[in-house]
Amino acid sequence: MAQHVLSAEPTHSRWNADQPPRLAIESGDVVHFECQDSSGSQVRPGMTVQEFIAIDRSKIHALTGPVAVQGAMPGDVLQVDVLEVRHKGWGWSSVIEGLGFLKQRFREPFLFHWDLADAVTHSLVPAAVPLRPFCGIMGVAPAERGEFRTRAPGVFGGNMDVRELCSRATLYLPVQQPDALFSCGDAHAAQGDGEVCINGIECPADVSLRFRLHKAQSLRGPLVESPPVRQNEDRGSWVVVESATDALEAARSATDRMIDLLAERWSMEPVHAYLLCSVAMKLQLSQVVNEPMITVAAAIPKSVLPPQVLF
């Protein structure tokens, strides 16, 4: 197992399978990514809202990568173990005219700066917000040829904003292009389900990921093993992630995939899996602001099922 370090610059804000990789690794290697905040280091502590309005929005997301995983081919599964995500002590959130879940109500631009301790921030009085940093974007190059903005998530992962992808989580992605071409960024020190104002706590971060390649494995979309929320209280969850332009469609697809997962990996009858989903599964809106796509996560606690290694 080799260790690699990948600096943030040059960042990229487009998916493009023809973009040359910045690093080539083998299955089992660890990469330590330096990630800028989602603005591409344009936002700084103390910036005014007038300065914020003037930033170059073509640089939004500012991903680190791509990383080529040698030997990866369409039809394989890329396992991404999130070893650690570390914020750097500060972050920001904003309201942007025309964006957000309540864009008709909140029209005036607004910028808020956060001071971040290790595990909590008290910046937004009287709240004490717990911190659980994760990358809002982790993905491989999409199957489609051409150049695409990073806003919409998909089968390839991307801008999912699934807050369960924090330290000690594992993400499984279906490989779409030769060598996978993985990138990450858009780190959030904290985020609520939905990311309703358009931001979590946007922050720069250092991100350590281990990559494992599983050859010739079937996977229809992103799958997450989330870590325990509280030590000694649970074992985390299995989380199926689906995105669609309609939230109900995404929820149905996530439920359908969860039933197939239970049937294939735990040998449950599909109708029994359907019943289990009805009594034990949590459906949550991971993000509702990456228009036109809505992302839904369907989660079943690991404590409900016998332990299982999926790949």
HUBELNOR-V585667 format. One record per residue. N is the residue number from 1. SS is DSSP state (@ for helix, = for strand, . for the rest). Layout:
n->N ss->SS
n->N ss->SS
This chain:
n->1 ss->.
n->2 ss->.
n->3 ss->=
n->4 ss->=
n->5 ss->=
n->6 ss->=
n->7 ss->.
n->8 ss->.
n->9 ss->.
n->10 ss->.
n->11 ss->.
n->12 ss->=
n->13 ss->.
n->14 ss->=
n->15 ss->=
n->16 ss->=
n->17 ss->.
n->18 ss->.
n->19 ss->.
n->20 ss->.
n->21 ss->.
n->22 ss->.
n->23 ss->=
n->24 ss->=
n->25 ss->=
n->26 ss->.
n->27 ss->.
n->28 ss->.
n->29 ss->.
n->30 ss->=
n->31 ss->=
n->32 ss->=
n->33 ss->=
n->34 ss->=
n->35 ss->=
n->36 ss->.
n->37 ss->.
n->38 ss->.
n->39 ss->.
n->40 ss->.
n->41 ss->.
n->42 ss->.
n->43 ss->.
n->44 ss->.
n->45 ss->.
n->46 ss->.
n->47 ss->.
n->48 ss->.
n->49 ss->@
n->50 ss->@
n->51 ss->@
n->52 ss->@
n->53 ss->@
n->54 ss->.
n->55 ss->.
n->56 ss->.
n->57 ss->@
n->58 ss->@
n->59 ss->@
n->60 ss->.
n->61 ss->.
n->62 ss->.
n->63 ss->=
n->64 ss->=
n->65 ss->=
n->66 ss->=
n->67 ss->=
n->68 ss->=
n->69 ss->=
n->70 ss->.
n->71 ss->.
n->72 ss->.
n->73 ss->.
n->74 ss->.
n->75 ss->.
n->76 ss->.
n->77 ss->=
n->78 ss->=
n->79 ss->=
n->80 ss->=
n->81 ss->=
n->82 ss->=
n->83 ss->=
n->84 ss->=
n->85 ss->=
n->86 ss->=
n->87 ss->=
n->88 ss->.
n->89 ss->.
n->90 ss->=
n->91 ss->=
n->92 ss->=
n->93 ss->=
n->94 ss->=
n->95 ss->=
n->96 ss->.
n->97 ss->.
n->98 ss->.
n->99 ss->.
n->100 ss->.
n->101 ss->.
n->102 ss->.
n->103 ss->.
n->104 ss->.
n->105 ss->.
n->106 ss->.
n->107 ss->.
n->108 ss->.
n->109 ss->.
n->110 ss->=
n->111 ss->=
n->112 ss->=
n->113 ss->=
n->114 ss->=
n->115 ss->=
n->116 ss->.
n->117 ss->.
n->118 ss->.
n->119 ss->.
n->120 ss->=
n->121 ss->=
n->122 ss->.
n->123 ss->.
n->124 ss->.
n->125 ss->.
n->126 ss->.
n->127 ss->.
n->128 ss->.
n->129 ss->=
n->130 ss->=
n->131 ss->.
n->132 ss->.
n->133 ss->.
n->134 ss->=
n->135 ss->=
n->136 ss->=
n->137 ss->=
n->138 ss->=
n->139 ss->=
n->140 ss->.
n->141 ss->.
n->142 ss->.
n->143 ss->.
n->144 ss->.
n->145 ss->.
n->146 ss->.
n->147 ss->=
n->148 ss->=
n->149 ss->=
n->150 ss->.
n->151 ss->.
n->152 ss->.
n->153 ss->.
n->154 ss->=
n->155 ss->.
n->156 ss->.
n->157 ss->=
n->158 ss->=
n->159 ss->=
n->160 ss->.
n->161 ss->.
n->162 ss->.
n->163 ss->.
n->164 ss->.
n->165 ss->.
n->166 ss->=
n->167 ss->.
n->168 ss->.
n->169 ss->.
n->170 ss->=
n->171 ss->=
n->172 ss->=
n->173 ss->=
n->174 ss->=
n->175 ss->.
n->176 ss->.
n->177 ss->.
n->178 ss->.
n->179 ss->.
n->180 ss->.
n->181 ss->.
n->182 ss->=
n->183 ss->=
n->184 ss->=
n->185 ss->=
n->186 ss->=
n->187 ss->=
n->188 ss->=
n->189 ss->.
n->190 ss->.
n->191 ss->.
n->192 ss->.
n->193 ss->.
n->194 ss->=
n->195 ss->.
n->196 ss->.
n->197 ss->.
n->198 ss->.
n->199 ss->.
n->200 ss->.
n->201 ss->.
n->202 ss->=
n->203 ss->.
n->204 ss->.
n->205 ss->=
n->206 ss->=
n->207 ss->=
n->208 ss->=
n->209 ss->=
n->210 ss->=
n->211 ss->=
n->212 ss->=
n->213 ss->=
n->214 ss->=
n->215 ss->.
n->216 ss->.
n->217 ss->.
n->218 ss->.
n->219 ss->.
n->220 ss->.
n->221 ss->.
n->222 ss->.
n->223 ss->=
n->224 ss->=
n->225 ss->=
n->226 ss->=
n->227 ss->.
n->228 ss->.
n->229 ss->.
n->230 ss->.
n->231 ss->.
n->232 ss->.
n->233 ss->.
n->234 ss->.
n->235 ss->.
n->236 ss->.
n->237 ss->=
n->238 ss->=
n->239 ss->=
n->240 ss->=
n->241 ss->=
n->242 ss->=
n->243 ss->=
n->244 ss->=
n->245 ss->.
n->246 ss->.
n->247 ss->@
n->248 ss->@
n->249 ss->@
n->250 ss->@
n->251 ss->@
n->252 ss->@
n->253 ss->@
n->254 ss->@
n->255 ss->@
n->256 ss->@
n->257 ss->@
n->258 ss->@
n->259 ss->@
n->260 ss->@
n->261 ss->@
n->262 ss->@
n->263 ss->@
n->264 ss->@
n->265 ss->@
n->266 ss->.
n->267 ss->.
n->268 ss->.
n->269 ss->.
n->270 ss->@
n->271 ss->@
n->272 ss->@
n->273 ss->@
n->274 ss->@
n->275 ss->@
n->276 ss->@
n->277 ss->@
n->278 ss->@
n->279 ss->@
n->280 ss->@
n->281 ss->=
n->282 ss->=
n->283 ss->=
n->284 ss->=
n->285 ss->=
n->286 ss->=
n->287 ss->=
n->288 ss->.
n->289 ss->.
n->290 ss->.
n->291 ss->.
n->292 ss->.
n->293 ss->.
n->294 ss->=
n->295 ss->=
n->296 ss->=
n->297 ss->=
n->298 ss->=
n->299 ss->=
n->300 ss->=
n->301 ss->=
n->302 ss->@
n->303 ss->@
n->304 ss->@
n->305 ss->.
n->306 ss->.
n->307 ss->.
n->308 ss->.
n->309 ss->.
n->310 ss->.
n->311 ss->.
